[in-house]
Amino acid sequence: MKKRYLNYIFLFVFLILEAINCFSANLLEGFRHHENIGVILSNLFRFIAMTGFLWIPLALLYDSKMAKLNSFYFVLPATILELVFSYFYLNIYPMNILEICVFYLRGIVRIVLIITLFLKEKDRRYSLKYFNYFIVSLLFFIPLNFLEPLAIKLHEKRFLLFRLFSVWHFLFLFLFIGFALGLEKFLEKKNNEIRYLIIFGLSIILLYKLLCRFSFVRLQDYQEVKGFMGALPFYVCSFGMLLLPFAIYSRNKVFQGILFLVNTPGAIIVLVNPSTGITNIFHYNVLYFFVTHIMLFGITMMLPIYLEGKPNLKTVKITGILLACYFITMVFLNGLAIIISNGNNPNFSFVSKSPIPVPIDNMFLIRIHRIRFSPIYLILLWAAQYGLACVTYLIYRTITKRKEDSVAS
């Protein structure tokens, strides 16, 4: 028990340092630069070291041999070399003393944890399947702004612009469905323990992508929202990304069931009508939006199939109550953001402005200082989100009942 609490403390320190480091502009900005061999090598080692955000939590929480060995043989040398080539990283964009201290401290903590975990592992034989998982993890950790130079160079190419129901939109929709189906088939052949670790691991990677968005918005706007506010996870899908690892780790049926009822229709709706605008397909605003929502949908779909997230009527009722509390909270957080940013409206979860071109958000407006909201609109917003959750539950029950009937017959 004492060892478990120590692991929680180590994990907390590790995650806090990683999260703070994600606020540094250079974390993602560096991948847009390749002026010399030093910058290229710095980016390469940092990219490999990023996978430590996956392997170290798996090693600490589940004593995973694969996680420990992948950390030792790949993340450890990459982290050391990342620190050796830190000159190139630190000079991409001016960094303050706090950012520099966190960068080095995070590296040192990561090195100490990896070596400690490795030394405590009795069986250190490395398997080829561990390497296969490591290669796959690299693909998921590819920085989503690495094609920015290409987006800038080809910004006038009309064929490469993302538009609603264009060939690129249908391609992303195909990947949206394909990832979920492919993940289900892949997990079908695994045992319960491996299934759980893969689903939990994917949720951690998704969380890291969410955190990295803070790095991007230090220098650029994310879609229509400017600066720091644009990266806050106060939108339905991004809030779901934030909660997903905790729901999976908790093994709580209600927690997972709620996320299934909310995340699934939410991801579908935004993929059908994305908020990217007409943007080059290689731009971060497009790649981040689709990669994260594709992953969110695929991971969430696995909750009732392979984990505990099988919703029932009790889950549906609790979802309705929590959604009401959520939207009320968003109204005040959105108002606070407007005050802090001196008038910039981030429109968290659409509580301030309707996503459809109908002025229902102006009906019976109530103003409290800079906080403005329409009770009628909020009720409609809640009803729409809760209605989607209920429809999702009905579809889920219909499918599971048919499966149960076919098995019984």
Disulfide bonds with the S-S distance in Angstrom:
none
